[in-house]
Amino acid sequence: MAILSITYEFGSGAEEIGRAIEKKLGYEYVALGRIRKEASQAGKRWERFGEEYGDAKPNIWERYDWSFMGYMALAQSVILNHALKDNVVIMARGSGYLLGGIPHVLRVRIVSPLEKRIERVMTKENISWENASLLVKQADYEIVSTLRQLYGKKWDDPDSYEVRYDTSAQSNDQIIGAIRKLLAAKDNLKTQVAQDELEMRALAAKIKAVILTNPDFLIPTLEVEATQNGITLRGIARSIREHKTIDEEVNKTRGRTPVTCEIHYRGVKSIKHHRMV
């Protein structure tokens, strides 16, 4: 069955649309609160970090702190694990990028003009126009900054969605009806090849989270890419010893999936790559 990824502007009414899809199609609803909760189950440390990073933009120091990058890697792993189950509505920033190119994923973006969003938040939260305006603008700023940090993209980048809906131009019922038709078409696009690719991305995210949440590793740059031939790991380690320890952790996680390791050391221009099979 198809997967629905919804990215949205705060106050656009996207939550109501996602909930309606959940009820009408029997989908599972996965929003940021649940993602934060599940990411925090990695330990007390991550529960605290989830509270710190869940709703706020990271400052300049946190962006390069292992705790911030580790927590975000955990959250990305949670999102991909939910996507593996199908029949799910994922309401999370960045999910459009994480799930791009998977045939049976419908990536939707829901927006609304700023004034309409302020009005909606004012009514929903029973607060003044001024407070609602501050809340919406702060949310926009935080989301923009986080997406730029994690993906190097703008929050409204067309690559992050396939179809865009404006709740000020169409009713919720019209949007829900259109989404249901698109999901029905996506159902037919699920193949074993597509599922295998999604599973490989989920494994890559898991490996990345294992490395970035280990306080013994200080990897200034790390890429974990899922490919047709397995997973490729790229980064910079502090020493051969750290490199070997990373290999050990990857071997515990990868199962039978081949992993090509392209770890370099600081001050060393090149090093022989190796493949774990």
C-alpha positions in Angstrom: 0.0 0.0 0.0 1.0 3.6 -0.5 2.7 5.9 2.0 1.7 9.6 2.5 4.3 12.1 3.4 3.0 15.5 4.4 5.2 18.6 4.9 3.4 21.8 5.8 3.4 25.3 7.0 2.5 25.8 10.6 -1.1 26.8 11.0 -2.1 25.6 7.5 -4.6 23.0 8.8 -2.5 20.1 7.6 -2.9 18.2 10.8 -6.7 18.0 10.2 -6.2 16.7 6.7 -3.7 14.1 7.9 -6.1 12.9 10.6 -8.9 12.7 8.1 -6.8 10.4 5.9 -5.9 8.3 8.9 -9.6 7.7 9.6 -10.9 7.3 6.1 -8.2 4.9 4.9 -7.2 3.3 8.1 -3.7 4.7 7.9 -1.4 5.1 10.9 -0.7 8.7 11.9 2.9 9.6 12.7 3.6 13.2 13.7 6.6 15.0 15.3 5.5 14.3 18.8 5.6 10.6 18.3 8.8 10.7 16.3 10.5 12.7 19.2 9.1 10.2 21.7 10.5 7.2 19.8 13.8 8.8 19.1 14.1 9.6 22.9 13.7 5.9 23.7 17.4 5.4 22.8 18.2 6.6 26.4 17.7 9.3 29.0 20.3 11.5 27.3 18.3 11.5 24.1 15.0 12.1 25.9 16.6 15.4 27.2 18.0 16.3 23.8 14.6 15.6 22.3 13.0 18.2 24.6 15.8 20.7 23.7 15.9 20.1 19.9 12.3 19.0 19.2 10.8 22.4 18.7 13.7 24.9 18.5 16.2 25.8 15.9 19.8 24.7 16.8 22.2 27.5 17.6 25.6 27.8 16.0 27.3 25.6 18.6 24.6 22.9 18.6 24.8 22.5 14.8 28.3 21.1 15.2 27.6 19.3 18.5 27.4 15.5 18.3 24.2 15.5 20.4 22.3 17.6 17.9 23.4 15.6 14.8 22.9 12.3 16.7 19.4 13.2 17.8 18.4 14.2 14.2 19.9 11.0 12.9 17.7 9.1 15.4 14.6 11.0 14.2 15.4 10.3 10.6 15.8 6.6 11.4 12.4 6.6 13.1 10.7 8.2 10.1 12.1 5.6 7.7 11.2 2.7 10.0 7.6 3.9 10.0 7.6 4.2 6.2 8.6 0.5 6.0 5.2 -0.4 7.4 3.1 1.2 4.6 -0.4 2.6 5.2 1.1 5.5 7.1 0.7 9.3 7.2 4.0 10.8 8.1 3.8 14.4 9.2 7.4 15.5 9.6 9.8 18.1 8.3 12.3 16.6 6.0 10.2 13.4 5.2 9.8 14.6 1.6 13.5 14.5 1.1 14.0 11.2 3.0 11.3 9.4 0.9 12.0 11.1 -2.5 12.2 8.7 -5.4 10.3 5.8 -3.7 7.5 5.1 -6.2 4.7 4.2 -3.7 5.2 7.3 -1.6 3.0 10.3 -2.2 4.7 13.5 -1.1 2.3 16.4 -0.4 2.9 19.9 0.7 0.2 21.9 2.4 0.4 25.7 2.6 -1.7 28.8 3.3 -1.1 32.5 3.3 0.5 33.9 6.4 -2.6 35.9 7.5 -4.9 32.9 7.2 -2.5 30.8 9.2 -2.4 33.4 12.0 -6.2 33.5 12.0 -6.3 29.7 12.3 -3.8 29.6 15.1 -5.5 32.5 16.9 -8.9 30.6 16.9 -7.4 27.2 17.7 -5.3 28.3 20.6 -7.6 31.1 21.7 -4.9 33.7 21.8 -4.5 37.2 20.5 -3.6 38.1 16.9 -0.2 39.4 18.2 0.7 36.2 20.0 -0.6 34.0 17.1 1.5 36.1 14.7 4.7 35.6 16.8 4.0 31.9 17.1 3.6 31.3 13.4 6.6 33.4 12.4 8.8 31.7 15.0 7.7 28.3 13.8 8.4 29.3 10.2 11.9 30.5 11.1 12.8 27.4 13.0 11.6 25.0 10.3 13.5 26.9 7.6 16.7 26.9 9.6 16.5 23.2 10.5 15.8 22.0 7.0 18.7 24.1 5.6 21.0 22.7 8.3 20.0 19.0 7.7 19.4 18.9 3.9 20.9 22.1 2.6 17.5 22.9 1.0 14.8 25.5 1.3 11.6 24.4 3.1 9.5 25.0 -0.1 12.0 23.3 -2.5 9.9 21.6 -5.3 12.1 18.5 -4.9 10.5 17.8 -1.5 7.0 17.3 -2.8 5.0 16.1 -5.8 1.8 18.0 -5.3 1.0 21.2 -3.4 -2.3 22.3 -1.8 -3.4 25.7 -0.5 -6.1 25.4 2.2 -7.2 29.0 1.5 -8.0 28.0 -2.1 -9.5 24.6 -1.5 -11.6 23.1 1.2 -10.3 20.2 3.3 -12.8 17.9 1.7 -11.6 18.7 -1.7 -7.9 18.2 -0.7 -8.7 15.0 1.1 -10.5 13.7 -2.0 -7.7 14.5 -4.3 -5.1 12.9 -2.0 -7.2 9.7 -1.8 -7.2 9.4 -5.6 -3.5 9.9 -5.8 -2.9 7.4 -3.1 -5.0 4.8 -4.9 -2.8 5.3 -8.0 0.4 5.0 -5.8 -0.8 1.7 -4.4 -0.1 0.1 -7.8 3.5 1.3 -7.8 4.7 -0.7 -4.9 7.1 -3.4 -6.0 9.7 -5.6 -4.3 12.4 -3.4 -5.9 10.8 -0.3 -4.4 10.5 -1.9 -1.0 14.1 -3.1 -1.1 15.2 0.4 -1.8 13.2 1.7 1.1 14.7 -1.0 3.4 18.2 0.0 2.3 17.5 3.6 3.2 16.2 2.6 6.6 19.3 0.5 7.2 21.6 3.4 6.1 19.7 5.7 8.5 20.1 3.2 11.3 23.9 2.9 10.7 24.2 6.6 10.7 22.3 6.9 14.0 24.5 4.2 15.6 27.7 6.2 14.7 26.4 9.7 15.5 24.9 8.8 18.8 28.1 7.2 20.1 29.9 9.8 22.2 33.2 8.0 21.7 33.1 9.0 18.0 33.7 12.6 16.9 33.0 12.5 13.2 33.0 16.1 11.8 31.5 14.9 8.4 29.6 11.7 7.8 27.5 10.5 4.9 25.8 7.1 4.8 24.3 6.5 1.4 22.1 3.6 0.3 23.0 2.3 -3.2 22.0 -0.6 -5.4 25.1 -2.4 -4.3 24.7 -1.9 -0.6 25.7 1.1 1.6 28.5 3.5 1.3 30.0 5.2 4.4 32.0 8.4 4.0 33.6 10.5 6.6 36.6 11.7 8.5 37.9 9.9 11.6 40.5 11.0 14.1 42.6 7.9 14.1 43.0 4.3 12.8 41.7 3.1 16.1 38.5 5.1 15.8 38.1 3.8 12.3 38.4 0.2 13.4 35.8 0.8 16.2 33.4 2.3 13.7 33.8 -0.8 11.5 32.9 -3.0 14.5 29.8 -1.0 15.2 28.7 -1.1 11.5 29.3 -4.8 11.4 26.9 -5.3 14.3 24.2 -3.4 12.5 24.5 -4.1 8.8 23.3 -7.8 8.9 24.3 -9.3 5.5 24.2 -6.0 3.6 27.6 -5.0 2.0 29.1 -1.8 3.3 31.8 0.2 1.5 33.8 2.2 3.9 35.5 5.4 2.7 36.7 6.8 5.9 39.6 9.2 5.8 41.8 10.6 8.5 42.6 14.2 9.2 45.8 15.3 7.5 45.9 12.2 5.2 45.0 12.9 1.6 44.0 9.3 0.7 43.5 5.9 2.2 42.6 2.6 0.8 38.9 2.0 0.9 37.5 -1.4 2.0 34.2 -3.3 1.7 32.5 -5.3 4.4 30.6 -8.3 3.0 
